[in-house]
Amino acid sequence: MTVSNQFYDRFKALMHLVILDKDGLFGEVRQLLVKCQMEEVIKFIEKAITCWLPSLISSLTLYHLVVDNQIHKCCPYCQHVPGY
């Protein structure tokens, strides 16, 4: 719960300080997301957010950092079904 609350507080701060600030990075936001714009937003996100695994040959340290810390590995907790 503490982590969830912390995340939510930071999200609210991001919204107020960056996204909704008319003098901020994105300028004035006139309209927040509505359903008819969802496809457009998804296309933008897919174009803007990418990921890749660094080269094992050219970036050995970075490769190991990504593999060890950024790739999900299932554990018994992941497969736990509440109520069973």
C-alpha positions in Angstrom: 0.0 0.0 0.0 2.8 2.4 0.8 4.4 1.9 -2.6 1.0 2.4 -4.3 0.4 5.6 -2.4 3.9 6.9 -3.2 3.4 6.1 -6.9 0.0 7.9 -6.9 1.4 11.0 -5.2 4.2 11.2 -7.7 1.8 10.7 -10.6 -0.4 13.6 -9.3 2.7 15.8 -9.0 3.7 14.9 -12.6 0.2 15.8 -13.8 0.1 19.2 -12.0 3.8 20.2 -12.5 4.4 19.0 -16.0 1.4 18.1 -18.0 -1.3 20.5 -16.7 1.0 23.5 -16.3 0.2 25.9 -19.1 3.8 27.3 -19.0 5.2 23.8 -18.7 7.0 21.5 -21.2 3.9 20.6 -23.2 2.3 24.0 -23.2 -1.4 24.4 -22.4 -3.4 21.1 -22.4 -6.8 22.0 -23.7 -8.4 18.6 -23.5 -7.5 15.5 -21.6 -7.8 12.1 -23.2 -11.2 11.0 -24.5 -12.1 7.7 -26.0 -12.2 8.8 -29.6 -8.5 9.8 -29.4 -7.3 6.5 -27.8 -6.0 5.0 -31.1 -4.1 8.2 -31.8 -2.5 8.1 -28.4 -1.6 4.4 -28.7 0.1 5.1 -32.0 2.1 7.9 -30.5 3.1 5.8 -27.5 4.2 2.8 -29.7 6.3 5.2 -31.8 7.8 7.1 -28.9 8.5 4.3 -26.4 11.0 1.6 -27.4 13.2 -0.9 -25.8 16.0 -3.2 -26.9 18.6 -5.5 -25.4 22.1 -4.0 -25.5 24.7 -5.9 -27.5 26.5 -8.6 -25.6 29.7 -7.8 -27.6 29.8 -4.0 -27.5 28.1 -3.4 -24.1 28.8 -6.4 -21.9 28.2 -4.5 -18.6 25.0 -2.9 -19.8 23.8 -6.2 -21.3 24.2 -7.9 -17.9 22.5 -5.0 -16.0 19.5 -5.2 -18.3 19.2 -9.0 -18.2 19.7 -9.2 -14.4 17.4 -6.2 -13.5 14.9 -5.4 -16.2 13.7 -8.7 -17.6 10.9 -10.5 -15.7 11.6 -13.9 -14.3 8.6 -15.9 -13.1 8.7 -17.1 -9.5 6.1 -19.0 -7.4 4.6 -15.6 -6.3 3.8 -14.7 -9.9 1.8 -17.8 -10.4 -0.1 -17.5 -7.0 -3.8 -17.3 -7.6 -5.5 -15.5 -4.6 -8.3 -17.5 -3.0 -6.8 -21.0 -3.9 
